[in-house]
Amino acid sequence: MLKELLKDHRCFHSEFQQDYFITIKQGTKYAQYKQALRELYKRLGALREAKCNREKLLIEIEEQKSLTRRWFNKFKRGYAAIEYRRKVMQLEECDRAIKDTEREFIRFYQQAMVLKPQVGELTEERIGQLEEEMFTFRLKEMMISDWMCLGRYSPQTHELLHSLPLPARLQIIAETQTPEDQRIIVEYYTTENRNHFADIGKLELEAEQCLLEL
């Protein structure tokens, strides 16, 4: 029964979390694309490391299994048997972690593939523009959040606003000062459909093929 229960356990994030609480919440499509790539890169490194650890565990399991047969000293033979069981259990955990990391890798790969056409080619000039848009949008969200929750702007928001280029500062101030502007942004929170990963499943085979190439 324990094994049946653990089949329902996921070590890491659900697809819903990956979509909404990790990637989509970043705001602009460029920010979402950056986040998807950041998460994808982390899973790539984790998978490579986990697979190397798995190969090492397989060797260690064979080594400890061999020692349980070779040692004449009953204590050394007992220690080897314990280490053998420990390594077998570690292999089980390693396989579980690899499976869940591959699942997350596939989802972030799919996200990146959906967002890439919307972001386009990233030249240095284009990146500069998109970075400014990303931080302008982020600051605008902070200002509206402050207004909705505190009724005023926080010191952190003022500090970040002052850090932006003057044209961006003037744009943000102009767009968040009047009650009408604030109403429009509140409507943005309550009406915008952010479910742009709804048809992401069609990229699953491509993502799985990418995994095979690691």
C-alpha positions in Angstrom: 0.0 0.0 0.0 2.9 2.4 0.8 4.2 2.1 -2.8 0.7 2.8 -4.2 0.5 5.9 -2.1 3.9 7.2 -3.1 3.0 6.9 -6.7 0.8 9.9 -6.1 3.6 11.9 -4.6 5.4 14.5 -6.7 8.7 15.7 -5.3 8.6 19.0 -7.1 6.2 21.5 -8.8 2.9 20.7 -10.5 2.4 22.0 -14.1 -0.1 24.5 -12.7 2.6 25.9 -10.4 5.2 25.9 -13.2 2.9 27.8 -15.5 1.2 30.4 -13.2 3.4 30.8 -10.1 6.8 30.5 -11.7 6.6 31.7 -15.4 3.4 33.6 -16.2 3.6 35.7 -13.0 6.7 37.4 -14.4 4.6 39.8 -16.4 5.9 40.5 -19.9 6.4 37.8 -22.5 10.1 38.5 -22.4 10.3 38.2 -18.6 8.3 34.9 -18.9 10.7 33.6 -21.6 13.7 34.5 -19.4 12.2 32.7 -16.4 11.4 29.6 -18.5 15.0 29.5 -19.8 16.3 30.0 -16.3 14.3 27.1 -14.9 15.1 24.9 -18.0 18.8 25.5 -17.5 18.6 24.6 -13.8 16.8 21.3 -14.7 19.3 20.5 -17.3 22.1 20.8 -14.8 20.2 18.8 -12.2 19.4 16.0 -14.7 23.1 15.7 -15.8 24.2 15.6 -12.2 21.5 13.1 -11.2 22.3 10.8 -14.1 25.9 10.7 -13.2 25.0 10.0 -9.6 22.8 7.1 -10.8 25.7 5.6 -12.7 27.9 5.9 -9.7 25.3 4.3 -7.5 25.0 1.3 -9.8 28.8 0.7 -9.5 28.6 1.1 -5.7 25.7 -1.3 -5.5 27.7 -3.9 -7.4 30.8 -3.2 -5.3 28.9 -3.7 -2.0 27.1 -6.8 -3.3 30.5 -8.2 -4.2 31.9 -7.4 -0.7 29.1 -9.2 1.0 30.3 -12.4 -0.7 34.1 -11.8 -0.4 34.5 -10.8 3.2 35.2 -13.6 5.7 34.9 -11.3 8.6 31.3 -11.3 9.6 31.3 -7.7 10.8 32.8 -6.4 7.6 30.3 -8.6 5.7 27.5 -7.1 7.8 28.6 -3.5 7.1 28.8 -4.3 3.4 25.3 -5.7 3.4 24.0 -2.6 5.2 25.7 -0.3 2.6 24.3 -2.5 -0.2 20.7 -1.9 1.1 21.4 1.8 1.6 22.7 2.2 -2.0 19.7 0.4 -3.4 17.3 2.7 -1.5 19.4 5.7 -2.7 19.0 4.5 -6.3 15.2 4.4 -5.8 15.2 8.0 -4.6 17.5 9.0 -7.4 15.2 7.5 -10.0 12.2 9.3 -8.5 14.1 12.6 -8.6 15.1 12.0 -12.2 11.6 11.2 -13.2 10.2 14.4 -11.6 13.0 16.6 -12.9 12.4 15.3 -16.4 8.8 16.1 -16.1 9.6 19.7 -15.0 12.2 19.9 -17.8 9.6 19.0 -20.4 7.2 21.7 -19.1 9.7 24.5 -19.1 11.0 23.4 -22.5 7.4 23.6 -23.8 7.0 27.1 -22.2 10.1 28.4 -23.8 9.1 27.0 -27.2 5.7 28.7 -27.0 7.2 32.0 -25.9 10.2 32.1 -28.3 8.2 33.1 -31.4 6.5 35.9 -29.4 9.9 37.2 -28.2 11.6 37.0 -31.5 15.3 37.3 -32.2 17.2 38.7 -29.3 19.9 41.1 -30.5 21.7 43.2 -27.9 19.6 46.3 -28.9 16.4 44.2 -28.6 17.4 42.8 -25.2 18.0 46.4 -24.0 14.5 47.4 -25.0 12.9 44.3 -23.6 14.7 44.7 -20.3 13.5 48.2 -19.9 9.9 47.1 -20.7 10.2 44.2 -18.2 11.3 46.4 -15.3 8.9 49.2 -16.2 6.0 46.7 -16.1 7.3 45.1 -12.9 7.5 48.5 -11.2 4.0 49.4 -12.4 2.7 46.3 -10.8 4.5 47.1 -7.6 3.0 50.6 -7.5 -0.5 49.2 -8.1 0.0 46.5 -5.5 1.2 49.2 -3.0 -1.9 51.3 -3.8 -4.3 48.4 -3.4 -2.8 47.0 -0.2 -1.3 50.0 1.6 -2.9 53.1 0.0 0.6 54.5 -0.6 3.8 53.6 -2.3 6.4 51.7 -0.3 10.0 53.0 0.1 11.2 50.0 -2.1 8.9 51.1 -4.9 10.2 54.7 -4.7 13.8 53.5 -4.8 13.2 51.3 -7.8 11.2 54.1 -9.6 14.2 56.5 -9.1 16.5 53.9 -10.6 14.8 53.7 -13.9 15.7 56.0 -16.9 13.8 59.3 -16.8 11.4 58.5 -19.8 10.3 55.3 -18.1 9.8 57.1 -14.8 7.6 59.7 -16.5 5.6 57.1 -18.3 4.9 55.1 -15.1 3.9 58.2 -13.1 1.6 59.3 -15.9 -0.1 55.9 -16.1 -0.7 55.3 -12.3 -1.7 58.7 -10.9 -5.4 59.2 -11.6 -8.2 57.0 -10.3 -9.2 56.2 -13.9 -5.7 54.8 -14.6 -5.8 52.8 -11.4 -9.3 51.4 -12.3 -8.0 50.3 -15.7 -5.1 48.4 -14.1 -7.4 46.8 -11.6 -9.5 45.6 -14.5 -6.3 44.2 -16.0 -5.9 42.0 -13.0 -9.5 40.8 -13.1 -10.1 40.3 -16.8 -6.8 39.4 -18.6 -6.6 35.8 -19.6 -3.1 34.5 -18.9 -3.7 30.9 -20.0 -1.4 31.1 -23.0 0.1 27.6 -22.3 -3.3 25.9 -22.8 -2.2 24.2 -26.0 1.3 23.4 -24.8 0.8 19.6 -25.0 1.5 19.4 -28.7 5.2 20.1 -27.9 5.6 17.2 -25.6 7.1 14.8 -28.1 9.6 17.4 -29.2 10.6 18.0 -25.5 10.9 14.3 -24.9 13.2 14.0 -27.9 15.3 16.8 -26.5 15.6 14.8 -23.3 17.0 11.8 -25.2 19.8 13.9 -26.5 21.1 15.0 -23.1 
